[in-house]
């Protein structure tokens, strides 16, 4: 069988997924396998790299079966994953990052906020490197986590031979080659990809207390950095091939962060390869929604935006500067609001009995409530109910992980209707956070008018409607809903030399689907007022904090 299919492997917060794609981007089959998550303390979240790799193997085998194809048909492999921190010893065995001391728990998950004090210490240095992360480093990035490990688990620090971003761990496990991704190192490790003389800034690491990494010439965090899609090593090793159920020698592309894979999967939809440049893309924003949300835009020149991550050179689309906004909790916030409510259990039971999801029941209930109340559009139901969405801090543009959420307009009701209103208000709060990010980007030169969206939220019509109405942007959905997997498969296609560049793969393998337009008129005016409340809630929260500080 001539190899002509491409495999994308995606590791998220709760699962590992695999998808098999044709060279034109048509998915033939995919599969999902759960991964374990430990929470040994508040704000701690940990994975196991061995558990993740085993889940990848199960997902690949199931995806091949779903695609009704054989391992010999796979021509190239691409990996993406969350920007979590993996620690291995000199024999590639897991080293504990956990207060439990268990070696199996050797991954600090992206959303882990244990390193807030270390991030604050780093930000007080005001080192010039911080200019390339929006001026403020996040505890979700890797240098604060490394500093926490050094200070809190010195035995782990001494034993560790490799600190890897999770996407790079996957390619290392697959090929035995320790090449790191320009995407991961630039976006999460402060690597300056635009510098021709080498992107690690030794003075930064020395100033923040990680000078030993510089002294050893960055051996443990990456001495070989390559652009996404470039072949890694000599392809899949015999051992990795056996573990994944594939053939040895398949080309493996340099990996990418999961949200950035989604950006590749959606931004090129409907464009020819010669159109995938700054003039077109500066009007588009890739919105990748899941547990958290990422907002990816690219430009020809670097744009320094306070509170917005980047600019990162060639960290997503080669040759262009990436600007990255984000929200630390979106899907997680909506689920928290739903499932912590007193009416959630009975509504979930009703959903199971009817064969629908709880989200479908809530959406239908909102439509019925809007009709009964005589409002002109469902969004108006939350006129007196407002949510500040920073339950897990604010990633951007406020860039403050210590912020907390707030809800105003509560009554003594605990009915399913009350839950529906809180659910709607939480979706609207997330959408207003997206609008805030877009406003910050457009104030610095972007002209964003279209959201190219993918992820779990895009399966929800209320989520899409509120985002279009609140941002005033058209939302373009990809023809292939599994755009993150598609983005990874594109890297496999580039590694296998099916396409000569990432831009060519984006143009050939992605296509546009349905478009949702903003409503305007009364709806636009309503959300202009609602957006003013969104900003006022934040100001009031800061005022309360100041009062309590005395």
N, C-alpha and C positions, 0 to 999 in steps of 0.2 A: 504493500500500500504506500503510495507516494504521500509523504507528510505535507499536508496543505491546510491544517487547522491550527488554531492558536489558543493557548490556555491562559486564562487570567485567574490568579489566586489572590483573594482579598481576605485580610484578617482584621476584623472589627473588634469592638469592645466585648461582644458576647458570642461571636461565632467566627468560624473560618468558612469561606465560601470558594467555590471553584466554578468556572464557566468555560465552555468550549465554543469558539467562534470561528466563522469562516473569514476569509480575507476581505470580505465586504462588510463585516461587522454583524452578521446574522448569528444570533446565539442558537446553538443546537441543543444545548442542555446545561443545566447547572444544578448544584447541590449545596446544602448548608449543613455544617456540623457545629454543635455547641462547644465552647471552651469554658474552662473554669475561671471564676473570679473570686478572689479572697479580699475581704475587708477587715484586716486585723485591728484597725483603730479608726476613729473618725478622720475623714479626709485621706485615708490610705486606701489604695486599690492595687492589687497585685495579680499577676498572671504567672503561668509556668511556660517557659519556652518549649520544653519537651511536650507538654500537653497541646500547645498550639501546633507544633509540627505534626503530631499524631493526628490532630483534627484535620490538618491540611491533606494528609494522606487519605483519610476517609472521604473527605469532600471530593478529591480528585477522582477517586475510583467511582464514586456515585455519580459524578458529573459525566464521566465517560460512558457509564451505563445509560444515563438519561439521554445522552446524545447519540446513543446506538453506534458508537465508534470504538476503535481500538487504540491502544497507546501508540502504535506505530504511525497513526495519522497526525500526531502532534508535531508541529514544525518549530514551535517556539513557545517559551514560557515567560510571563511577566508576573511579578509580585507587587502587591501594595499592602500596607498595614497602617495601623495607628502609630503615632510617633511616641511609642513606649520605649522604656530603657531596659535593655537586656544585659545581664552580667554573666560572663563565663570565665572559668579559670584556664590555665595553660593547657589543660587536656580537653578543653571545650565542655567541661562539666558545669552545671548551673551553680552559681554562688548566691547565697541568700541575700535579698534586699529587705528582708522582713524583720520586724521586731520579734517575731516568733522564732527566728533562727532556722527555719526550715529551708533547706537548699532548693526544694522544688519551687518555692516562691521566689523566683529570680528575675522578675520583670516588674518594674514600676510602671503602672498604666498611665497613659497620657493624662487622664483626668485627676490623678493623684495630686493633692495639694499640700503634702507634708513639707514641702520646701518653701513655703511662703516666707519664713524668716530669712532664708538664704537668698531668695529673690530680692527681698528688701535690702539686704546688705549689698548685693551686687549693684542694685540701682543707685545706691548712695555713692558709688564710685564715680558715676557719670562718665564712664569710659566711652571713648568715641565709637567703639563697636556697637554700643547700645543704640546708636543712631539708625542701625539697620534692623532693629526690631521695634520700630515705632517709638523709640526713646525709653521704653520700659520693658524689661525682660519679665516673662511670665513664669510662675512656678511650674507650668506645664512643659516648659522647655528643659533641655538636658543639663545645662551647666548648673542651675540651682539644685537639681536632683543629685548631680555628682558631688557638689559641695556638701549636701546633706549626708550622703553616704560616707564621705571622708570624715565628717565630724561625728556622725552618730554610730556608724558601723566600721570602725577602723580596721577590723580583721577582714571584712569584706573588701575594703579598699586595697589592702595589702595583697590579698589573694587574687584579686581580679586581674586577668590578663587581657580581657577585651570588654569594652563598654560599647554596645552596638544599639543603634536605633532598630526597632523591630523589623522594618522592611529590609535593612541590611543584614540582619540576622538570618532572614529567610533565604537571601541569595547566598550568604556564606554557608548555610546548612545545605543548600542545594548544590553548590559548586566547589566548596572548599577554598574559595578565593575571597580574601578579605577586602575587596574593593567596596568603598562606600559611595553612596549616592550623593550627587550634588544637591538634590532636592532635600534629603534629610539633613545633611550637614549644614547647608545654608539656612534652612528654615528653623532648625531646632538646636543647633550646636554653635552658632555664631561664626561659621565658616564664611569667608568673604570671597564668593565665587568669581567676582569681577576682577580680583587682583591677579595679575599674571605671575607674580613672584611667589605665590603660595597663599592660601586663604586663611590659615590659622594665624591669629594675632597673639604672639607669645606674651606681650605686655598685658593683655586682658587677663589671661589665665594666671599670671603672676600676681596681678593686683587683687583678684578676687579670692585668692587662696588655693588655687589649683596649679601652682607653678611646677609641681612635679610632672604634670602632663606635658608641659612645654620642655622641661629638662630632658625628658625621654623622647623628645621630638615627635610627640603626639602618636606614638606607636599604639597606645591602647584605644585611641578614639579615631584613628584613620590616617594613614599616610598615602593611600591611593584613593583619589576622589575622581569619579567619572560621571558624565551626563547620563540621564535616564535613557534606557533602551540600548546602550552600548553593550555588546556581549561581555559577560563576566566569565573569566577563566576559560576553561575548555568545555563549558556546558555542564549538564547534569552528571554528577558522579554516579558510579555504579551503585554505591550504597544509597544515595538519595533516590535514585531511580527505583530501587527495590522498595524503599519506604513509601514512595508516592504512587507506585504502580505504573511507572512509565519506563521508557527505554533510556539507556545511558547516552550521553552526548548531545541531548537536545539543547540548543542555544537558550541561555537564560539572560534576560535583559537586566541592566542595572535598575533597581527598584525605585519606588515612589511612595510617598505618603498617600493614604487612602483618599482623602479629600482632593488631593492634587490629581490622582487618577481619575476621579470624577470630573475634574476640570477638563482633562484631556478628552473624556468621553462625551462632553456636552458642548464645549466652546466651538468646536469645528463644525457642528451640525449645520448643514445647508450651505457650507462654504467650499470653494475650491482651494487647492493647496496654495495658490498664489494670493488668495484673499486672507490667509491666516497670518495676518500681520497687525501692527499696532493700529492702523487707521480704522480697521473694522472692529478689532477686539476691544478697543478702548470704550466702545459703546455697550459692551456685554459684561455681565457679571455672572460667574458660575456660582450658583447657590447649591451647596451640597448639604442636605439636611439629614440628620440621624439623631443619635443621642445628643450630640452637639451639632452646631452648624458652622460651615466655613464659607467665606465669601471671597472668591478669587477673581482678581482682575489683573491684566497685564498692560504694559506700556513700553514705548520705545526708549524712553528716558526714565531714570530713577525718580520716583515721587516719594518724598519723605512726609509722612502723615502722622502726626502725634496720635499714639494709641492704636495705630494700625500696623500690623507686622510687616516687615520688609522695609525698603525694597530689596528683593533677592534676585540676582542676575541668573537667568536661565534655569530657575528652580522649578519651572513647570513647562512653559513653552520655550524652546531653545532660542536664544538671541533676544528675548524680551525680559523686562523686569517684572517680577511678580509682586503684587500688593495683596495682602491677606488679612481680611477681617474675620471675626468669628464670635460665636456665642457659646459659652461653656456648657450651657444646658438649654436644649430646645425640646427635642423629643423626650428627654429625661424630665424636663419641667412639666410638660403636658401630662405625661404619665403620672408624675407625682401628684399633680392637682387632681387627676381623676381618681387614682387608686387610694389616696389618703382620705377621700370623702366618704361620709357615712352611707351614702346611697350607692357606692360603687359595687359592693358585693351583690346586691339584688339585681342591679343592672347587668353585671357580668353574667350572672346566672341566666337572666333573660336572653342575653345575646347568645350564649351557648345553646340554649334550647331552640332558638330561632335560626341557628346556623349563620348568624351574622357576627360582626365584630362589635365591641362596645362603642367604637368610634362611629360606625354606621348608625347605631341606635341613637347616639347623641346628636348626630347630624340631622337625622329625621325628626328628633324631638325639637331641635332648634327651628326647623322649618314650620312645625306645627305651632310652636310658641309664637313665632313671628306672625303667622296668620291670625292666631287668636288675639294677639295684642294689637293688630292693625298697624304695625310699623311698616314703613315703606321698603325696608331691606333688613335681613336678619342681623347684620352687624350692629344695628341700632339698639338691640336688646341690652347691650352692655353700657348704656348711657351713664348709669350710676355705679358701675362696677369696673374697677381699674386695678391692674396688676403691674408692679415693678418686677421684671423677670430675672433679676440678678440673684437667684437663690443659691447659685454656686459661684458667685462673683461675676465680674464683668471682664471679658476678654478684650473687647474693643467696642468703641473707641475710647471708653473711659479707662480701660486697662487697670482695673482695680480688683484683684481677686478677693479682697475683704468685704466687698459690697454684699448686701443681703436682699432678699426679696421682700415685697410688701403687697398687701391686698386691702383695698378700701371699698366700702359699699356693701359690707356683709349684713345679713339679716339673721334672724333666729331660724330660718328655714334650713332644712337638711334633706330636702326632697331631690328626686331625680331632675326636676326642672332647675333647682338651684345648682346642681352639679353641671348641668348643661351650660348654664350661664358662666360658671367658673372656667369650664373647658373652653368656651368661646373667648373669654377674656384672656386666658393664657395664650391661645393662638395669636390673638391680636397683639399681646405684649411682645411676643417673639417677632412678629412682623414689624412692629414699631422699632424694635432693636435693629432689624435689618435696614429699615429706612434710615435710622441714625447712622449706620455704617456707610450706606450709599451717599448720604448727604456729606459725610466727612471726606469721602473719596472724590465726589464731584467738586467739592470746594477746592481741591488741589489739582484739578485739571482733567479728571475723567469726565466722560459724558454718558454715563450709564443710563440706558433707557430700556434695556432688555435683560431679564433674568433667565439664564439657561440653567434649569433646575433639575436635580435628580436626588434620589434618596427616599427614605421612608415617608417623609412628610408629603412628597409629591403624589402619593397614592391617595391622599385625603383631599377631596374637593373643597372642603371648608378652609383648610390650610392654604391651598392655592388661591382661592377667591380672596381671602383676607390679605394675603401677601401682595396680590396684584392691586387691590383697592388701596391698601395703605401705602405702598411704595410708589404707586402711579406708574409702574413699569409693566410692560408686557412680559408674560412668562412663557417661555418656549420649552416644551418638554421634549426629551429625546425620543426618537422612534424606538430605540432599545432602552427599556426602563432600567436595566442593570448596567448603568453607565459606568459605575466604578469598576466592575469586572471588565467591561469593555476597554476602559482606559489601560488596565493592566495587560490585557490581551494585545493591545496596540504595541506595548513595549516588547512583548514576545515577537510580534511581527517585524519590528525594527531590528531586534537582535538576530532574527533569522534571515535578515536582508530581503524580506518580502517587500519592504518599503525602505527607501533611502533615508528617510528622516521621520521624526515624530510628527512634523506638520503634514507630511504626505500621508501618514497613517491616519491622522485625525480627519483629513479630508475624505479619505477612501472608506473609512470604517464607521463613521458616525453620520446620522441623518436626523433631521428635525421631525417631530411629531406634532401633537396638538399645541395650539397657542391660546392662552387665557389673557384677555385684555382687561385693563382696569375700567371701573364703571364711570367714574367722574361725577360731576353734578353734586347732588345732595350727599352722596356717599363720600366724595372727596372732601367736602366741607366738614362733614362729621368727623372724619379721621384727622383733619387738620387740627380740630379742637382736641381730639383724643391724643394727638401727638404732643400738644402743649401740656396735657396732663402727664403724659409719659415723662417729660423733662421735669415737670414740677414735683413728681413723686421722688425723683432722684435728689433734687435740691432739698426737699423736706427731709429725706432720709439723712443727708449729710448734716442738716441742722439739728436733728435729733441726736446724732452721734456727738456733735460738738457740745450740746447741752449736757449730755451724760459724762463728757470728759471733764466737766467742771471748769 
